[in-house]
Amino acid sequence: MATSSGNSSGSQLHNSGSEGDLQHEIDQRKRKRMQSNRESARRSRMRKQQHLDELTAQVTQLRKENCQILTSINITTQHYMNVEAENSVLKAQMAELSQRLDSLTEILNYINGNNNSSSNNKVFETEPAGQLLQTGSTAADHNSSFMMNPWNNLLYSNLPIMATADMLQY
């Protein structure tokens, strides 16, 4: 019996030693797993921080581009408004000049209509610009006859030249 109890106590020591080794191995695996999890979490936090930094840089870049686009739109809008104003002034000047031309043509027609002389003795030449050259005549012939009449030269020297401050901005 003593032997058997000796064997059993030796076997318990052996079992408790293997249990200790087993417990030690389990603890070691837990520590390795915990260390691995910590490293994985650290890498995940680093990736997350890097992604956040990239997004922050992208937001900054997009805000800068947005500001540049808004500036460009404002400049383009201002140029558009200036061109619209200039166009409006030019349209008004064209209407005024067209009205003056019509009035002068009416006056010339009245003067030439009251002149009962032959058609060569007209005081003013009243042909429209598109009809100045008759078939068979050259530009030099017509210009010399047109410019020989001193009244025709007065028409061009008395027209005012109109300018606005908007035209001088560029």
BAPADO-12307 format. One line per field, with one value per residue: residue in one letter; x, y, z of N, C-alpha, C in turn. Coordinates in steps of 0.1 Angstrom, whole numbers. Each point is the difference from the previous one (the first is absolute). Example, Ala and Ser with C-alpha at 12.3 -4.5 7.8 and 13.67 -1.06 7.14 Angstrom:
2
r <- (A S) $
n.c1 <- (132 -4) $
n.c2 <- (-57 11) $
n.c3 <- (78 -7) $
ca.c1 <- (-9 9) $
ca.c2 <- (12 11) $
ca.c3 <- (0 0) $
c.c1 <- (9 -8) $
c.c2 <- (12 11) $
c.c3 <- (0 8) $
END
This chain:
170
r <- (M A T S S G N S S G S Q L H N S G S E G D L Q H E I D Q R K R K R M Q S N R E S A R R S R M R K Q Q H L D E L T A Q V T Q L R K E N C Q I L T S I N I T T Q H Y M N V E A E N S V L K A Q M A E L S Q R L D S L T E I L N Y I N G N N N S S S N N K V F E T E P A G Q L L Q T G S T A A D H N S S F M M N P W N N L L Y S N L P I M A T A D M L Q Y) $
n.c1 <- (8 10 3 -12 0 12 -5 -10 8 8 -10 -4 12 0 -12 4 11 -7 -8 11 5 -11 -1 13 -2 -11 6 10 -9 -6 12 3 -12 1 12 -4 -10 9 8 -9 -4 13 2 -11 5 12 -6 -8 11 6 -11 0 13 -1 -11 7 11 -8 -6 12 4 -11 3 13 -3 -9 9 9 -9 -3 13 2 -10 5 12 -4 -7 11 8 -9 -1 13 1 -9 7 11 -5 -5 11 6 -9 1 13 -1 -9 8 11 -7 -4 12 4 -11 2 13 -3 -9 9 9 -8 -3 13 3 -10 4 11 -6 12 9 -1 8 -9 -1 -5 -7 9 -10 8 -6 8 -10 -5 11 4 -2 -8 12 -1 11 6 10 -8 -6 12 6 -11 0 13 -3 -11 2 -12 5 11 -9 -6 12 2 -13 2 -7 11 -8 4 1 -1 -11 1 3 -8 0) $
n.c2 <- (-11 -1 -11 -5 3 -6 -10 -1 2 -9 -7 3 -2 -11 -4 3 -7 -10 1 1 -10 -7 3 -3 -11 -2 4 -8 -9 1 0 -10 -5 3 -4 -11 -1 3 -8 -9 2 -1 -11 -4 4 -5 -11 0 3 -9 -8 3 -2 -11 -4 3 -6 -10 1 1 -10 -7 4 -3 -12 -2 5 -7 -10 3 2 -10 -6 6 -4 -12 -1 6 -9 -10 5 1 -12 -4 7 -4 -12 3 5 -10 -7 8 0 -13 -1 7 -7 -11 5 4 -12 -5 8 -2 -13 1 6 -9 -10 6 3 -13 -3 10 -7 9 1 -2 -14 6 9 -12 5 -12 -8 -7 -6 -10 -4 -9 12 3 -12 7 -8 -4 3 6 -5 1 -4 -9 -4 1 -5 -10 -1 2 -6 13 -1 -10 8 9 -9 -3 13 0 -13 0 -1 -10 3 -12 2 -8 7 8 -9 -4) $
n.c3 <- (0 7 -8 2 13 0 -7 8 10 -5 -3 12 4 -7 5 12 -3 -6 11 7 -7 1 13 1 -7 8 11 -4 -3 12 6 -8 2 13 -1 -7 9 9 -6 -1 13 4 -8 6 12 -4 -5 11 8 -7 1 13 1 -8 8 11 -6 -3 12 5 -8 4 13 -2 -6 10 8 -6 0 13 2 -7 7 11 -3 -4 11 6 -6 3 12 -1 -5 9 9 -5 -1 12 3 -6 6 11 -1 -3 9 8 -4 1 11 3 -4 6 11 -1 -2 10 7 -3 3 11 4 -3 6 8 -3 -8 3 -9 -2 -9 2 4 11 3 2 -3 -10 4 11 0 -3 6 -3 -10 -8 -3 12 2 10 -7 -11 7 6 -12 -6 9 0 -13 4 3 -4 -8 -1 1 -7 -4 -2 -1 -3 11 7 3 13 6 13 -2 -11 9 5 -12) $
ca.c1 <- (-8 9 4 -11 -3 12 -1 -11 5 9 -8 -7 10 3 -12 0 10 -5 -10 7 6 -11 -5 10 -1 -12 3 9 -8 -8 9 4 -12 -2 11 -4 -11 5 7 -11 -7 9 0 -13 -1 9 -6 -11 6 6 -11 -6 9 -2 -13 2 7 -9 -9 7 2 -12 -4 8 -5 -13 2 5 -11 -9 7 -1 -14 -2 7 -7 -12 2 3 -12 -7 6 -3 -15 -2 6 -9 -11 5 2 -14 -6 7 -4 -14 1 6 -10 -11 6 2 -13 -4 8 -4 -13 3 7 -11 -8 8 2 -14 -3 9 -5 10 3 5 14 3 -5 8 6 -1 -8 -1 5 14 1 -3 9 6 -9 7 8 8 10 0 8 -9 -11 5 4 -12 -7 8 0 -11 5 -11 1 10 -5 -8 9 8 -9 -5 8 5 -4 7 -4 11 1 8 15 4 8) $
ca.c2 <- (11 12 2 6 14 7 1 10 13 3 3 13 10 1 7 14 6 1 10 13 3 3 13 9 1 8 14 6 2 12 12 2 4 14 8 1 8 13 4 1 13 12 2 5 15 7 1 9 13 4 3 13 10 2 7 14 6 1 11 13 2 3 14 10 0 6 14 5 0 11 12 0 3 14 8 -2 7 14 3 -1 12 11 -2 3 14 5 -4 8 14 -1 -1 13 9 -4 5 15 3 -4 10 12 -3 0 14 7 -4 7 14 0 -3 12 10 -4 1 14 5 -4 0 -14 -9 2 11 -2 6 -11 -14 -7 -14 -9 -5 -12 4 11 -4 -4 -9 7 11 -5 6 13 10 4 8 13 8 2 9 13 8 4 -2 -13 -1 5 -10 -8 7 5 -10 -1 -13 -1 -11 0 -4 -14 -4 2 -9 -11) $
ca.c3 <- (0 0 -13 -9 3 -5 -15 -3 4 -11 -12 2 -2 -15 -6 4 -8 -14 0 2 -13 -8 4 -4 -15 -3 3 -10 -12 2 -1 -14 -6 5 -7 -14 -1 3 -12 -10 3 -3 -15 -4 4 -9 -13 2 1 -13 -9 5 -5 -14 -2 4 -11 -12 3 -2 -15 -7 4 -7 -14 0 1 -13 -9 4 -4 -15 -3 3 -11 -12 1 -1 -15 -7 3 -7 -15 -2 1 -12 -11 1 -4 -14 -6 1 -9 -14 -2 -2 -13 -11 0 -6 -14 -7 0 -10 -13 -3 -3 -14 -10 -1 -7 -14 -6 -3 -10 -12 -10 -5 11 2 9 14 10 8 -6 10 -2 11 -2 -8 -14 -4 -12 -11 -9 -10 6 9 13 -2 -7 9 11 -4 -2 13 9 -6 6 14 10 4 10 12 7 8 10 11 9 13 4 14 7 14 9 0 -12 3 11 -4) $
c.c1 <- (9 5 -10 -2 12 -1 -11 4 10 -7 -8 11 3 -12 -1 11 -4 -11 6 6 -12 -6 10 -1 -13 2 9 -8 -9 8 3 -12 -3 10 -4 -12 3 7 -10 -8 8 1 -13 -2 9 -7 -12 5 5 -12 -7 9 -2 -13 1 7 -9 -10 7 2 -13 -6 8 -5 -13 2 5 -11 -9 6 -1 -14 -3 6 -7 -14 2 4 -13 -9 6 -3 -14 -2 6 -9 -13 3 1 -13 -7 7 -4 -14 0 6 -9 -11 6 2 -13 -4 8 -4 -13 2 6 -11 -9 7 1 -14 -4 9 -5 10 2 6 15 3 -6 9 7 -1 -8 -1 5 13 0 -3 9 6 -10 8 7 8 10 -1 7 -9 -10 5 4 -12 -7 8 1 -10 4 -11 1 11 -5 -8 9 8 -8 -5 9 5 -4 7 -5 12 1 9 15 5 10 13) $
c.c2 <- (12 3 6 14 9 3 11 14 5 4 13 11 2 7 15 8 3 10 14 4 4 14 11 3 7 14 6 2 13 13 2 5 15 9 2 9 15 6 3 13 12 3 5 14 8 2 10 14 5 3 13 12 3 7 15 8 2 11 14 3 4 14 10 1 7 15 6 0 11 13 1 3 15 9 -1 8 15 4 0 12 12 0 3 15 7 -2 9 14 0 -1 13 9 -4 5 15 4 -4 11 13 -2 1 15 7 -4 6 15 2 -2 13 11 -3 0 14 6 -4 -1 -14 -8 1 11 -2 6 -11 -13 -8 -15 -8 -5 -12 3 10 -3 -4 -9 9 11 -7 7 14 10 5 8 14 9 3 10 14 10 3 -3 -14 -2 5 -11 -9 7 5 -11 -1 -14 -2 -12 1 -5 -15 -5 1 -9 -10 5) $
c.c3 <- (0 -13 -9 4 -4 -14 -3 4 -11 -12 2 -2 -14 -7 3 -7 -14 0 1 -14 -10 3 -5 -16 -4 3 -11 -14 1 -1 -15 -7 3 -7 -14 -2 2 -13 -12 2 -3 -15 -5 3 -9 -14 1 0 -14 -10 4 -5 -15 -3 3 -10 -12 3 -2 -14 -7 4 -8 -15 -1 1 -13 -11 2 -5 -15 -5 2 -11 -13 0 -1 -15 -8 2 -7 -15 -3 1 -12 -12 0 -4 -15 -8 0 -10 -14 -3 -2 -13 -11 -1 -6 -15 -7 -1 -11 -14 -4 -3 -14 -11 -2 -8 -15 -7 -3 -10 -14 -12 -5 11 2 10 14 10 8 -8 11 -2 12 -4 -9 -15 -5 -13 -11 -9 -11 6 10 14 -1 -6 10 12 -4 -2 13 8 -6 5 14 11 6 11 13 8 9 10 12 9 13 2 15 6 15 8 0 -11 4 11 -5 -5) $
END
